[in-house]
Amino acid sequence: MPANRFEQVDEPPTDAITLKLSERGGEAFGHVLCPADLAGGHLVNDFVSDELAAKEAFRTAIRLANEIRAPIVVEDKAGVWQEEWGVLYRED
């Protein structure tokens, strides 16, 4: 089965859920960002999750994307993406 593919971005776009990964003290963390307009009326304001363990942030982004049928992009300046989550690529 082919791996899931996620586009890597430098800034959160307005047309996708963003999984924003970071690293501190050797630990990987993440936030999930979702523009209110993307949620089709389910959100009044843009959503930004609390800081989560990276794997939990990834799972949260997947659940939200499935719920509102939206794409996910990844901002990973710290390079903490895990291959088990899928393929991270950049648009040329």
C-alpha positions in Angstrom: 0.0 0.0 0.0 1.4 3.4 -0.9 2.4 5.7 1.9 0.4 8.9 2.6 2.0 12.0 1.2 2.1 15.4 2.9 3.4 18.6 1.4 6.0 20.5 3.4 5.5 24.2 3.6 7.3 27.2 5.2 4.2 29.0 6.4 0.6 27.9 7.2 -1.7 28.3 4.1 -5.3 29.4 4.4 -6.6 26.4 2.4 -5.3 23.5 4.5 -4.8 22.2 8.0 -1.2 22.8 9.1 0.7 20.4 11.3 3.5 22.6 12.8 6.3 20.5 14.2 9.1 21.7 16.5 11.8 20.4 18.8 12.9 21.4 22.3 15.4 19.6 24.6 15.4 16.5 22.3 11.6 16.2 22.4 9.4 16.6 19.3 6.2 18.7 19.7 3.5 19.9 17.4 0.5 22.2 17.0 -2.4 21.8 14.7 -3.7 25.0 13.0 -7.0 25.2 11.1 -8.3 28.3 9.5 -12.0 29.0 10.4 -13.0 29.4 6.8 -11.7 25.9 6.0 -14.0 24.3 8.5 -17.2 25.1 6.6 -18.9 26.9 9.5 -17.8 24.5 12.2 -15.4 27.1 13.7 -16.0 30.7 14.5 -12.3 31.5 14.9 -9.1 30.0 13.6 -8.2 26.9 15.6 -4.7 26.4 17.1 -4.2 23.4 19.4 -2.2 23.4 22.6 1.3 22.0 22.3 1.1 18.3 21.9 3.6 15.5 21.6 4.5 15.3 17.9 2.7 11.9 17.4 -0.4 13.1 19.1 -0.4 16.3 17.1 -0.1 14.2 13.9 -3.1 12.1 15.0 -5.1 15.2 15.9 -4.4 16.7 12.4 -5.5 13.5 10.8 -8.8 13.3 12.8 -9.6 16.9 12.1 -8.8 16.5 8.4 -11.1 13.5 8.1 -13.8 15.2 10.0 -14.0 18.4 7.9 -12.6 16.8 4.7 -9.6 19.1 4.4 -6.0 18.6 3.2 -3.0 18.6 5.7 0.3 20.3 5.1 3.4 20.1 7.4 5.7 22.9 8.6 8.8 21.1 10.0 11.7 23.5 10.3 13.2 21.3 13.1 13.2 18.2 10.9 11.3 16.0 13.3 9.0 14.3 10.8 8.8 10.5 11.3 8.9 8.3 8.2 6.2 6.0 9.6 3.7 8.8 9.2 4.2 8.9 5.4 6.2 10.8 2.7 7.0 14.4 3.3 7.6 16.3 0.0 8.0 19.8 -1.3 6.3 21.2 -4.4 8.8 22.4 -7.0 
